[in-house]
Amino acid sequence: MSNLVLVTGAAGGRQGKTGRRVSEMLLARGVPVRAFLRRIDERAERLRALGAEIVEGDLLDIQSVRRAARGVSRVYFAYPVQEGLLDATAIMALAAREAGVSRLVDLVMYRSSPDAPTPRMRQNYLSEQVFEWAGIGAVHVGATVFYENLRALAAPTLGQGLLRLPWGSENTVIPLIAAEDVARVAAGLLSSPSVPANGEYRLVGAVVTLRDIVRTFERVLGRAVRYEPISDEDWRRGALGAGLNPHAVEHLSRLWQFFRESDDRSGEYASAAAATEQLAGRRSKTLEEFLRESD
């Protein structure tokens, strides 16, 4: 069996582009990559230019996933926050088992359990069980809110000097991480022979309060920013109007409620952040670094 890695979501979507980043990191390390994309476009051609093999397909189409999995030894699986996760999981688990895959790195939410606070997190738990049953060396990487998502959430009102979110008081603790750091951990798990074939890793890059977030935006923008709390219903209405799919809106609405109402979990998040840096082999990117790079 070759050391070819199948990377799903390789074109990069709206939620961190981890598939594209993992592909680029693996190729830079000399690891062969088969990039799985919904359609061939300029993003596919950029990956091809870096040395990736390009495969067009749909994670909900069993035949295209089977074709993509043939001859690979490892898989990076990242399904967007939309409907279809469990179907895609079952299809990939079957295809990977048929192909003799020895490791599958599965990107999930930071929390996943039968009683997790959002529907998507509970689906993640079921998805993890399916990959475990398949016997394909599943490794589950649970990430907190991406910096990229925070930037997108803030963008509509930052021009007015406002951060309008249903996050409660400025003391609310929000665990965050750069998609780049998540991708670095995933690439390491896919390329290192010494990492256990089964396990889970919960990733946090920064543990900040809402007050910290506001002040960081102020420093980067060089002007005042005011937090304006809004209701869950107002946020849902705006998110749906902006084109966010209902599955993602429901997940995020419940997540915001969880953050607002949680007991202090900063110690837990800080411990996960220390473990993340150790696993990545470098200091995690700060929110300010990310925003300045993206400015």
C-alpha positions as CSV (number, residue, x, y, z in Angstrom):
1,M,0.0,0.0,0.0
2,S,1.3,3.4,-0.9
3,N,1.4,6.4,1.5
4,L,-1.1,8.3,-0.6
5,V,-3.5,10.5,1.5
6,L,-7.1,11.3,0.4
7,V,-8.0,14.8,1.5
8,T,-11.7,15.7,1.4
9,G,-12.8,19.3,1.2
10,A,-9.5,20.1,-0.5
11,A,-10.8,23.1,-2.4
12,G,-11.5,25.0,0.8
13,G,-15.0,26.2,1.9
14,R,-16.4,28.9,4.1
15,Q,-15.4,27.3,7.4
16,G,-11.6,27.4,7.7
17,K,-10.4,25.7,4.5
18,T,-8.7,23.0,6.6
19,G,-8.8,20.5,3.7
20,R,-6.9,22.9,1.4
21,R,-4.4,23.7,4.2
22,V,-3.8,20.0,5.0
23,S,-3.2,19.2,1.3
24,E,-0.7,22.0,1.0
25,M,1.1,21.0,4.3
26,L,1.3,17.3,3.3
27,L,2.6,18.2,-0.2
28,A,5.3,20.4,1.3
29,R,6.4,17.4,3.4
30,G,6.6,15.2,0.3
31,V,3.5,13.2,1.2
32,P,1.5,12.4,-1.9
33,V,-2.1,13.8,-1.9
34,R,-5.3,12.9,-3.7
35,A,-7.4,16.0,-3.4
36,F,-11.2,15.3,-3.4
37,L,-13.2,18.3,-4.7
38,R,-16.8,18.9,-5.7
39,R,-15.8,20.5,-9.0
40,I,-12.7,21.2,-10.9
41,D,-11.9,24.9,-10.9
42,E,-9.0,27.3,-10.4
43,R,-8.6,26.0,-6.8
44,A,-8.1,22.5,-8.1
45,E,-5.6,23.7,-10.6
46,R,-3.6,25.4,-7.9
47,L,-3.4,22.1,-6.0
48,R,-2.5,20.3,-9.1
49,A,0.4,22.7,-9.7
50,L,1.6,21.8,-6.2
51,G,1.7,18.1,-7.1
52,A,-1.7,16.9,-5.9
53,E,-3.7,14.3,-7.8
54,I,-7.2,15.8,-8.4
55,V,-10.4,13.8,-8.1
56,E,-13.9,15.2,-8.6
57,G,-16.7,13.8,-6.6
58,D,-19.4,14.2,-3.9
59,L,-19.1,12.8,-0.4
60,L,-22.8,11.8,-0.6
61,D,-22.2,9.7,-3.7
62,I,-20.9,6.3,-2.8
63,Q,-19.4,5.4,-6.2
64,S,-17.3,8.6,-6.4
65,V,-16.1,8.1,-2.8
66,R,-15.2,4.5,-3.6
67,R,-13.2,5.6,-6.6
68,A,-11.4,8.3,-4.6
69,A,-10.5,5.9,-1.8
70,R,-8.9,3.2,-4.0
71,G,-5.2,2.9,-3.4
72,V,-5.0,5.3,-0.5
73,S,-3.7,4.5,3.0
74,R,-4.9,7.5,4.9
75,V,-7.8,9.9,4.8
76,Y,-8.6,13.4,6.0
77,F,-12.4,13.7,6.5
78,A,-14.0,17.1,7.0
79,Y,-17.6,17.5,6.3
80,P,-19.1,21.1,6.3
81,V,-21.6,22.2,8.9
82,Q,-24.6,21.3,6.8
83,E,-27.0,18.4,6.4
84,G,-25.7,15.0,5.4
85,L,-22.9,14.3,7.9
86,L,-24.1,10.8,8.9
87,D,-24.7,9.7,5.3
88,A,-21.3,10.9,4.3
89,T,-19.7,9.2,7.3
90,A,-21.3,5.8,6.4
91,I,-20.2,6.1,2.8
92,M,-16.6,7.1,3.7
93,A,-16.4,4.4,6.4
94,L,-17.4,1.7,3.9
95,A,-15.1,3.0,1.1
96,A,-12.2,3.3,3.5
97,R,-12.6,-0.1,4.9
98,E,-12.9,-1.6,1.4
99,A,-9.7,0.2,0.4
100,G,-7.8,-1.0,3.5
101,V,-7.2,2.4,5.0
102,S,-5.1,2.3,8.1
103,R,-5.8,5.9,9.5
104,L,-8.6,8.3,9.1
105,V,-8.3,11.8,10.7
106,D,-11.8,13.0,11.4
107,L,-12.5,16.7,12.0
108,V,-15.3,17.2,14.5
109,M,-16.5,19.8,17.0
110,Y,-14.6,20.3,20.3
111,R,-17.5,18.6,22.1
112,S,-19.2,15.4,20.9
113,S,-21.3,13.2,23.1
114,P,-24.9,11.9,23.2
115,D,-25.8,14.9,25.4
116,A,-23.7,17.6,23.8
117,P,-25.3,21.0,23.6
118,T,-25.9,21.2,19.8
119,P,-27.5,18.8,17.3
120,R,-24.4,18.9,15.2
121,M,-22.2,17.9,18.1
122,R,-24.5,15.0,18.8
123,Q,-24.3,13.9,15.2
124,N,-20.5,14.2,15.4
125,Y,-20.6,11.7,18.3
126,L,-22.6,9.2,16.1
127,S,-20.2,9.8,13.2
128,E,-17.2,9.0,15.4
129,Q,-18.8,5.7,16.5
130,V,-19.3,4.7,12.9
131,F,-15.7,5.4,12.0
132,E,-14.6,3.4,15.1
133,W,-16.7,0.4,14.1
134,A,-15.2,0.5,10.6
135,G,-11.8,-0.4,12.0
136,I,-9.8,2.1,9.9
137,G,-7.7,3.7,12.6
138,A,-9.9,6.6,13.2
139,V,-8.4,9.7,15.0
140,H,-10.9,12.4,16.0
141,V,-9.7,16.0,16.0
142,G,-12.2,18.3,17.8
143,A,-11.8,22.0,17.1
144,T,-13.3,25.0,18.8
145,V,-14.6,28.1,17.0
146,F,-12.3,29.1,14.1
147,Y,-10.9,32.6,14.0
148,E,-12.1,32.6,10.5
149,N,-15.7,32.2,11.7
150,L,-15.4,34.9,14.3
151,R,-14.1,37.3,11.6
152,A,-17.1,36.4,9.4
153,L,-19.6,36.8,12.3
154,A,-18.1,40.3,13.1
155,A,-17.8,41.6,9.5
156,P,-21.4,42.8,8.9
157,T,-21.3,45.4,11.7
158,L,-17.6,46.1,12.4
159,G,-17.8,48.9,9.8
160,Q,-20.2,50.7,12.2
161,G,-17.9,50.1,15.1
162,L,-20.2,47.4,16.5
163,L,-19.9,43.7,17.4
164,R,-23.4,42.5,17.5
165,L,-23.7,38.9,18.8
166,P,-25.9,36.9,21.2
167,W,-22.9,36.1,23.5
168,G,-24.2,37.6,26.8
169,S,-21.9,39.6,29.0
170,E,-18.4,40.7,28.1
171,N,-17.2,38.1,30.6
172,T,-18.4,35.2,28.5
173,V,-15.4,32.9,27.7
174,I,-15.0,31.9,24.1
175,P,-12.4,29.2,23.1
176,L,-11.0,29.9,19.6
177,I,-8.4,28.5,17.2
178,A,-6.8,29.3,13.8
179,A,-7.8,26.8,11.1
180,E,-4.1,26.8,10.2
181,D,-3.2,25.3,13.6
182,V,-6.0,22.7,13.2
183,A,-4.6,21.7,9.8
184,R,-1.1,21.5,11.2
185,V,-2.2,19.0,13.8
186,A,-4.1,17.0,11.2
187,A,-1.2,16.9,8.8
188,G,1.0,15.7,11.6
189,L,-1.4,12.9,12.5
190,L,-1.6,11.9,8.8
191,S,2.2,11.9,8.2
192,S,3.7,10.7,11.4
193,P,4.0,6.9,11.8
194,S,4.5,7.2,15.6
195,V,1.0,8.6,16.4
196,P,-1.4,6.0,17.8
197,A,-3.9,4.9,15.2
198,N,-6.8,5.4,17.5
199,G,-7.7,8.3,19.7
200,E,-9.0,11.8,20.0
201,Y,-7.5,15.2,20.4
202,R,-9.4,18.3,21.5
203,L,-7.9,21.5,20.1
204,V,-8.0,25.1,21.5
205,G,-5.7,27.9,20.4
206,A,-6.8,30.8,22.6
207,V,-9.0,31.2,25.6
208,V,-10.5,34.7,25.6
209,T,-13.4,36.6,27.0
210,L,-15.7,38.7,24.8
211,R,-14.1,41.7,26.3
212,D,-10.7,40.5,25.1
213,I,-12.2,40.0,21.6
214,V,-13.5,43.6,21.5
215,R,-10.2,45.0,22.6
216,T,-8.3,43.0,20.0
217,F,-10.5,44.3,17.2
218,E,-9.9,47.8,18.5
219,R,-6.2,47.4,18.4
220,V,-6.2,45.9,14.9
221,L,-8.7,48.4,13.5
222,G,-7.3,51.4,15.3
223,R,-10.7,52.6,16.4
224,A,-13.3,52.1,19.0
225,V,-15.5,48.9,18.9
226,R,-18.6,48.5,21.0
227,Y,-20.2,45.1,21.9
228,E,-24.0,45.2,21.4
229,P,-25.8,42.1,22.7
230,I,-28.7,40.8,20.6
231,S,-31.3,38.1,21.1
232,D,-30.9,34.6,19.7
233,E,-33.9,35.2,17.5
234,D,-32.4,38.4,16.0
235,W,-29.1,36.6,15.3
236,R,-30.9,33.6,13.7
237,R,-32.9,35.9,11.5
238,G,-29.8,37.8,10.3
239,A,-27.8,34.6,9.8
240,L,-30.5,33.0,7.7
241,G,-30.9,36.3,5.7
242,A,-27.2,36.3,5.0
243,G,-27.4,32.8,3.5
244,L,-26.2,30.6,6.3
245,N,-27.9,27.2,6.0
246,P,-30.5,26.2,8.7
247,H,-28.4,23.3,10.0
248,A,-25.4,25.7,10.8
249,V,-27.7,28.3,12.2
250,E,-29.3,25.8,14.6
251,H,-25.9,24.5,15.7
252,L,-24.4,28.0,16.3
253,S,-27.5,29.2,18.1
254,R,-27.2,26.4,20.6
255,L,-23.5,26.9,20.8
256,W,-23.9,30.6,21.7
257,Q,-26.3,29.6,24.4
258,F,-23.9,27.0,25.8
259,F,-21.1,29.6,26.0
260,R,-23.4,32.2,27.7
261,E,-24.7,29.7,30.3
262,S,-21.6,27.6,31.0
263,D,-19.8,27.5,34.3
264,D,-16.2,28.8,34.1
265,R,-14.4,26.3,31.8
266,S,-11.3,28.4,31.2
267,G,-9.1,25.9,33.1
268,E,-10.3,23.1,30.8
269,Y,-9.8,25.2,27.7
270,A,-6.3,26.3,28.9
271,S,-5.3,22.7,29.4
272,A,-6.5,21.8,25.9
273,A,-4.6,24.8,24.5
274,A,-1.3,23.6,26.1
275,A,-1.9,20.1,24.6
276,T,-2.6,21.6,21.2
277,E,0.7,23.5,21.1
278,Q,2.5,20.3,22.1
279,L,0.8,18.3,19.4
280,A,1.4,21.0,16.7
281,G,5.0,21.5,17.7
282,R,4.7,25.3,17.8
283,R,3.0,28.1,19.6
284,S,-0.7,28.6,18.5
285,K,-1.5,31.7,16.6
286,T,-3.2,34.4,18.6
287,L,-6.4,36.2,17.5
288,E,-4.5,39.4,17.0
289,E,-1.9,37.8,14.8
290,F,-4.7,36.2,12.7
291,L,-6.6,39.5,12.3
292,R,-3.5,41.4,11.4
293,E,-2.5,38.9,8.8
294,S,-6.1,39.0,7.4
295,D,-6.4,42.8,7.5
